[in-house]
């Protein structure tokens, strides 16, 4: 009953207009190469400050969902993935376009994305509250080991160079110690700067690291104008297309949701795994690579299935499932809400509206994707020299609007330079944000746990949930090494 009430509230014109704007904006962002869902959510995050918490969250979720789907448009039409998550879609999509069937491929992608996102949202609604009930038993030792497990995810999101990822994570942990000591209240590393007493604000850092840094890279490397030579005509898929794509879409939606629940796996991994599974289970695997329907549906259902799956650990445990979820954690904390089990008991209205918003946002994605495709095709041809300064101005406004403080703009610009050099040095940025979010949680709960045990670390190995998270942390650390060893062998 509470969920039905939340759904009716989400359908109120105020919420609905924000979600329509968020979904449409997300599709545009995802469709423009060089922009990502993380960048889109980060860019508009500061503007949700002052909004009602659930309104701001559903708008950001709409942007995220729209961006993941939007990446398939350019992947299909110009063989350039709009986002990393749409790289697998390009394999088959480019073949459709070569045959003059780009519109047909977009229609298949749209329906598969809706099935993937909706299936994932339903699983989120069913699973998250049950997991949160278990998490209510957490104390300081459990939260500490949970944060340690979250930090070990750095090894998985660091790509080929784990050492560089660990270095980035350590930088993030160091930055997280700036400000007042959580236990004693003494100032640390603030150097007498009053603005640093409250620590570094995560939002300006994220805008600089993810958004401005990418703008700088685009300016240096040059981003060519996107030329779409083919006219998009029929978008609605045929009955035969739906018959072929629907079963594989549901299968890959489940795969994507499962992968999304694994911290730091990501939508791009979900897309490629889904594509591979669809090919292996197909009765005609030789058709893959030639432009087959299942090859479009599988990765799109998988990467959209990842979106709500990544919200499961974020909402219930406060551990981000991917980089976008890390930004969404920042959005919740900006509203004074702490992701985790207490969110379900102290703010059930917000949680239910987020749940309802995931379903509505995916439905809006389907409607806008089918009705507005010709508009989105025109928008993605905006010249880079027009788009780049608009993004830069929005970033500056967003960083300043958080506290009406130019100091935050300076922090954003410094973070942008760091992010720019990190990108060129191939040092992953996500570990910095992950460490900034989880570092304070790990430190404060470590010290509380030691106070509880009179300085004995045995408290972490005498509580079942703590042991469980420590084992998960060990697996998380060893898994990349084992995977690399198997690849070399």
RAPEQUI-V42333 format. One record per pair of residues at least 4 apart in sequence whose C-alpha atoms are under 7 Angstrom apart, sorted by sequence separation. I is the first residue (numbers start at 1). J is the second residue. If there is no record, write none. Layout:
i->I j->J
i->I j->J
//
This chain:
i->1 j->5
i->2 j->6
i->3 j->7
i->4 j->8
i->5 j->9
i->6 j->10
i->7 j->11
i->8 j->12
i->11 j->15
i->12 j->16
i->13 j->17
i->14 j->18
i->15 j->19
i->16 j->20
i->17 j->21
i->18 j->22
i->19 j->23
i->20 j->24
i->21 j->25
i->22 j->26
i->23 j->27
i->24 j->28
i->25 j->29
i->26 j->30
i->27 j->31
i->28 j->32
i->35 j->39
i->36 j->40
i->37 j->41
i->38 j->42
i->39 j->43
i->40 j->44
i->41 j->45
i->51 j->55
i->52 j->56
i->53 j->57
i->54 j->58
i->55 j->59
i->56 j->60
i->57 j->61
i->58 j->62
i->59 j->63
i->60 j->64
i->61 j->65
i->62 j->66
i->63 j->67
i->64 j->68
i->65 j->69
i->66 j->70
i->67 j->71
i->71 j->75
i->72 j->76
i->73 j->77
i->74 j->78
i->75 j->79
i->82 j->86
i->86 j->90
i->89 j->93
i->90 j->94
i->92 j->96
i->93 j->97
i->94 j->98
i->95 j->99
i->96 j->100
i->97 j->101
i->101 j->105
i->102 j->106
i->103 j->107
i->104 j->108
i->105 j->109
i->106 j->110
i->107 j->111
i->108 j->112
i->109 j->113
i->110 j->114
i->111 j->115
i->112 j->116
i->113 j->117
i->114 j->118
i->115 j->119
i->116 j->120
i->117 j->121
i->118 j->122
i->119 j->123
i->120 j->124
i->121 j->125
i->122 j->126
i->123 j->127
i->124 j->128
i->127 j->131
i->128 j->132
i->129 j->133
i->130 j->134
i->131 j->135
i->132 j->136
i->138 j->142
i->139 j->143
i->140 j->144
i->141 j->145
i->142 j->146
i->143 j->147
i->144 j->148
i->145 j->149
i->146 j->150
i->147 j->151
i->148 j->152
i->149 j->153
i->153 j->157
i->154 j->158
i->158 j->162
i->161 j->165
i->162 j->166
i->163 j->167
i->164 j->168
i->165 j->169
i->166 j->170
i->167 j->171
i->168 j->172
i->169 j->173
i->170 j->174
i->171 j->175
i->172 j->176
i->173 j->177
i->181 j->185
i->196 j->200
i->201 j->205
i->202 j->206
i->203 j->207
i->204 j->208
i->205 j->209
i->206 j->210
i->207 j->211
i->208 j->212
i->209 j->213
i->210 j->214
i->211 j->215
i->212 j->216
i->213 j->217
i->214 j->218
i->215 j->219
i->216 j->220
i->217 j->221
i->218 j->222
i->237 j->241
i->238 j->242
i->239 j->243
i->240 j->244
i->241 j->245
i->242 j->246
i->245 j->249
i->246 j->250
i->247 j->251
i->248 j->252
i->249 j->253
i->250 j->254
i->251 j->255
i->252 j->256
i->253 j->257
i->254 j->258
i->255 j->259
i->256 j->260
i->257 j->261
i->258 j->262
i->265 j->269
i->266 j->270
i->267 j->271
i->268 j->272
i->269 j->273
i->270 j->274
i->271 j->275
i->272 j->276
i->273 j->277
i->274 j->278
i->275 j->279
i->276 j->280
i->277 j->281
i->278 j->282
i->288 j->292
i->292 j->296
i->293 j->297
i->294 j->298
i->296 j->300
i->297 j->301
i->298 j->302
i->299 j->303
i->300 j->304
i->301 j->305
i->302 j->306
i->303 j->307
i->305 j->309
i->306 j->310
i->310 j->314
i->311 j->315
i->312 j->316
i->313 j->317
i->314 j->318
i->321 j->325
i->322 j->326
i->323 j->327
i->324 j->328
i->325 j->329
i->326 j->330
i->327 j->331
i->328 j->332
i->329 j->333
i->330 j->334
i->331 j->335
i->332 j->336
i->333 j->337
i->339 j->343
i->342 j->346
i->343 j->347
i->344 j->348
i->347 j->351
i->348 j->352
i->349 j->353
i->350 j->354
i->351 j->355
i->352 j->356
i->353 j->357
i->354 j->358
i->356 j->360
i->357 j->361
i->358 j->362
i->359 j->363
i->360 j->364
i->361 j->365
i->362 j->366
i->363 j->367
i->364 j->368
i->365 j->369
i->366 j->370
i->367 j->371
i->368 j->372
i->369 j->373
i->372 j->376
i->373 j->377
i->374 j->378
i->375 j->379
i->376 j->380
i->383 j->387
i->384 j->388
i->386 j->390
i->387 j->391
i->388 j->392
i->389 j->393
i->390 j->394
i->391 j->395
i->392 j->396
i->393 j->397
i->394 j->398
i->395 j->399
i->396 j->400
i->397 j->401
i->398 j->402
i->400 j->404
i->406 j->410
i->407 j->411
i->408 j->412
i->409 j->413
i->410 j->414
i->411 j->415
i->412 j->416
i->413 j->417
i->414 j->418
i->415 j->419
i->416 j->420
i->417 j->421
i->418 j->422
i->419 j->423
i->420 j->424
i->421 j->425
i->422 j->426
i->423 j->427
i->430 j->434
i->431 j->435
i->432 j->436
i->433 j->437
i->434 j->438
i->435 j->439
i->438 j->442
i->439 j->443
i->440 j->444
i->441 j->445
i->442 j->446
i->443 j->447
i->444 j->448
i->445 j->449
i->446 j->450
i->447 j->451
i->448 j->452
i->449 j->453
i->450 j->454
i->451 j->455
i->458 j->462
i->459 j->463
i->463 j->467
i->464 j->468
i->465 j->469
i->466 j->470
i->467 j->471
i->468 j->472
i->469 j->473
i->470 j->474
i->471 j->475
i->472 j->476
i->473 j->477
i->474 j->478
i->475 j->479
i->478 j->482
i->479 j->483
i->480 j->484
i->481 j->485
i->482 j->486
i->483 j->487
i->484 j->488
i->485 j->489
i->10 j->15
i->11 j->16
i->30 j->35
i->51 j->56
i->74 j->79
i->75 j->80
i->81 j->86
i->96 j->101
i->97 j->102
i->138 j->143
i->180 j->185
i->181 j->186
i->207 j->212
i->208 j->213
i->218 j->223
i->237 j->242
i->260 j->265
i->280 j->285
i->287 j->292
i->313 j->318
i->314 j->319
i->320 j->325
i->332 j->337
i->333 j->338
i->338 j->343
i->343 j->348
i->382 j->387
i->400 j->405
i->422 j->427
i->450 j->455
i->461 j->466
i->10 j->16
i->29 j->35
i->30 j->36
i->74 j->80
i->75 j->81
i->81 j->87
i->96 j->102
i->180 j->186
i->181 j->187
i->190 j->196
i->259 j->265
i->260 j->266
i->279 j->285
i->313 j->319
i->314 j->320
i->320 j->326
i->332 j->338
i->400 j->406
i->422 j->428
i->450 j->456
i->453 j->459
i->460 j->466
i->461 j->467
i->29 j->36
i->30 j->37
i->74 j->81
i->75 j->82
i->155 j->162
i->158 j->165
i->180 j->187
i->181 j->188
i->190 j->197
i->288 j->295
i->313 j->320
i->314 j->321
i->332 j->339
i->344 j->351
i->450 j->457
i->460 j->467
i->48 j->56
i->74 j->82
i->179 j->187
i->180 j->188
i->313 j->321
i->400 j->408
i->72 j->81
i->81 j->90
i->96 j->105
i->179 j->188
i->279 j->288
i->399 j->408
i->400 j->409
i->71 j->81
i->72 j->82
i->155 j->165
i->178 j->188
i->179 j->189
i->187 j->197
i->310 j->320
i->311 j->321
i->329 j->339
i->399 j->409
i->419 j->429
i->29 j->40
i->71 j->82
i->75 j->86
i->79 j->90
i->154 j->165
i->155 j->166
i->177 j->188
i->178 j->189
i->179 j->190
i->259 j->270
i->310 j->321
i->314 j->325
i->71 j->83
i->75 j->87
i->93 j->105
i->154 j->166
i->178 j->190
i->310 j->322
i->396 j->409
i->399 j->412
i->26 j->40
i->72 j->86
i->75 j->89
i->76 j->90
i->256 j->270
i->311 j->325
i->68 j->83
i->71 j->86
i->75 j->90
i->79 j->94
i->154 j->169
i->310 j->325
i->68 j->85
i->72 j->89
i->76 j->93
i->77 j->94
i->179 j->196
i->180 j->197
i->75 j->93
i->76 j->94
i->178 j->196
i->179 j->197
i->180 j->198
i->41 j->60
i->179 j->198
i->255 j->274
i->77 j->97
i->179 j->199
i->275 j->295
i->278 j->298
i->76 j->97
i->178 j->199
i->318 j->339
i->41 j->63
i->178 j->200
i->252 j->274
i->317 j->339
i->318 j->340
i->40 j->63
i->41 j->64
i->275 j->298
i->316 j->339
i->317 j->340
i->274 j->298
i->275 j->299
i->315 j->339
i->316 j->340
i->317 j->341
i->77 j->102
i->274 j->299
i->314 j->339
i->315 j->340
i->316 j->341
i->76 j->102
i->37 j->64
i->272 j->299
i->271 j->299
i->274 j->302
i->271 j->300
i->37 j->67
i->248 j->278
i->36 j->67
i->37 j->68
i->271 j->302
i->270 j->302
i->271 j->303
i->73 j->106
i->270 j->303
i->268 j->303
i->26 j->62
i->267 j->303
i->270 j->306
i->22 j->59
i->26 j->63
i->30 j->67
i->22 j->60
i->25 j->63
i->26 j->64
i->29 j->67
i->30 j->68
i->19 j->58
i->23 j->62
i->27 j->66
i->31 j->70
i->267 j->306
i->15 j->55
i->19 j->59
i->22 j->62
i->23 j->63
i->26 j->66
i->27 j->67
i->30 j->70
i->31 j->71
i->18 j->59
i->22 j->63
i->26 j->67
i->30 j->71
i->23 j->65
i->24 j->66
i->27 j->69
i->28 j->70
i->31 j->73
i->19 j->62
i->23 j->66
i->27 j->70
i->31 j->74
i->69 j->113
i->248 j->294
i->252 j->298
i->256 j->302
i->260 j->306
i->33 j->80
i->36 j->83
i->255 j->302
i->256 j->303
i->259 j->306
i->260 j->307
i->33 j->81
i->245 j->293
i->249 j->297
i->253 j->301
i->257 j->305
i->261 j->309
i->33 j->82
i->244 j->293
i->245 j->294
i->248 j->297
i->249 j->298
i->252 j->301
i->253 j->302
i->256 j->305
i->257 j->306
i->260 j->309
i->261 j->310
i->32 j->82
i->33 j->83
i->244 j->294
i->248 j->298
i->252 j->302
i->256 j->306
i->260 j->310
i->31 j->82
i->254 j->305
i->257 j->308
i->258 j->309
i->261 j->312
i->30 j->82
i->241 j->293
i->245 j->297
i->249 j->301
i->253 j->305
i->257 j->309
i->261 j->313
i->30 j->83
i->266 j->322
i->263 j->320
i->264 j->321
i->265 j->322
i->263 j->321
i->264 j->322
i->262 j->321
i->263 j->322
i->261 j->321
i->260 j->321
i->157 j->264
i->323 j->430
i->156 j->264
i->326 j->434
i->153 j->263
i->153 j->264
i->203 j->330
i->107 j->235
i->202 j->330
i->103 j->232
i->106 j->235
i->107 j->236
i->108 j->237
i->102 j->232
i->103 j->233
i->104 j->234
i->107 j->237
i->103 j->234
i->104 j->235
i->103 j->235
i->104 j->236
i->104 j->237
i->116 j->249
i->120 j->253
i->115 j->249
i->116 j->250
i->119 j->253
i->115 j->250
i->235 j->370
i->112 j->249
i->116 j->253
i->120 j->257
i->232 j->374
i->78 j->228
i->77 j->228
i->226 j->380
i->227 j->381
i->226 j->381
i->225 j->381
i->225 j->383
i->225 j->384
i->223 j->384
i->42 j->206
i->43 j->207
i->42 j->207
i->43 j->211
i->150 j->319
i->39 j->210
i->39 j->211
i->215 j->388
i->212 j->392
i->85 j->267
i->85 j->268
i->88 j->271
i->84 j->268
i->88 j->272
i->124 j->308
i->128 j->312
i->132 j->316
i->112 j->297
i->116 j->301
i->120 j->305
i->124 j->309
i->131 j->316
i->85 j->271
i->115 j->301
i->116 j->302
i->119 j->305
i->109 j->296
i->113 j->300
i->117 j->304
i->121 j->308
i->108 j->296
i->109 j->297
i->112 j->300
i->113 j->301
i->116 j->304
i->117 j->305
i->120 j->308
i->124 j->312
i->128 j->316
i->207 j->395
i->108 j->297
i->112 j->301
i->116 j->305
i->120 j->309
i->117 j->307
i->109 j->300
i->113 j->304
i->117 j->308
i->95 j->290
i->96 j->291
i->204 j->399
i->95 j->291
i->92 j->289
i->91 j->289
i->92 j->290
i->93 j->291
i->92 j->291
i->92 j->292
i->92 j->295
i->93 j->296
i->213 j->416
i->217 j->420
i->92 j->296
i->204 j->408
i->208 j->412
i->212 j->416
i->213 j->417
i->216 j->420
i->136 j->341
i->204 j->409
i->207 j->412
i->208 j->413
i->135 j->341
i->136 j->342
i->205 j->411
i->209 j->415
i->213 j->419
i->89 j->296
i->204 j->411
i->205 j->412
i->208 j->415
i->209 j->416
i->213 j->420
i->133 j->341
i->204 j->412
i->208 j->416
i->132 j->341
i->89 j->299
i->205 j->415
i->209 j->419
i->88 j->299
i->89 j->300
i->85 j->303
i->209 j->429
i->125 j->355
i->68 j->304
i->121 j->358
i->121 j->359
i->118 j->359
i->65 j->307
i->118 j->362
i->117 j->362
i->114 j->362
i->114 j->363
i->114 j->366
i->111 j->366
i->110 j->366
i->110 j->369
i->168 j->428
i->172 j->432
i->176 j->436
i->168 j->429
i->171 j->432
i->172 j->433
i->175 j->436
i->165 j->427
i->169 j->431
i->173 j->435
i->182 j->444
i->107 j->370
i->164 j->427
i->165 j->428
i->168 j->431
i->169 j->432
i->172 j->435
i->173 j->436
i->176 j->439
i->168 j->432
i->172 j->436
i->176 j->440
i->165 j->431
i->169 j->435
i->173 j->439
i->158 j->428
i->154 j->431
i->53 j->335
i->151 j->435
i->38 j->323
i->42 j->327
i->49 j->334
i->38 j->324
i->45 j->331
i->49 j->335
i->151 j->438
i->147 j->438
i->147 j->441
i->148 j->442
i->147 j->442
i->54 j->350
i->58 j->354
i->57 j->354
i->144 j->441
i->144 j->442
i->54 j->353
i->58 j->357
i->62 j->361
i->66 j->365
i->54 j->354
i->144 j->445
i->143 j->445
i->144 j->446
i->141 j->445
i->140 j->445
i->141 j->446
i->140 j->448
i->141 j->449
i->140 j->449
i->141 j->460
i->149 j->469
i->145 j->466
i->149 j->470
i->152 j->473
i->155 j->477
i->142 j->465
i->146 j->469
i->149 j->472
i->153 j->476
i->142 j->466
i->145 j->469
i->149 j->473
i->152 j->476
i->156 j->480
i->141 j->466
i->145 j->470
i->148 j->473
i->152 j->477
i->155 j->480
i->23 j->361
i->19 j->361
i->23 j->365
i->10 j->353
i->20 j->364
i->6 j->352
i->7 j->353
i->10 j->356
i->6 j->353
i->10 j->357
i->28 j->376
i->32 j->380
i->3 j->352
i->7 j->356
i->31 j->380
i->6 j->356
i->28 j->379
i->47 j->398
i->28 j->380
i->43 j->395
i->46 j->398
i->46 j->399
i->49 j->402
i->43 j->398
i->46 j->401
i->46 j->402
//
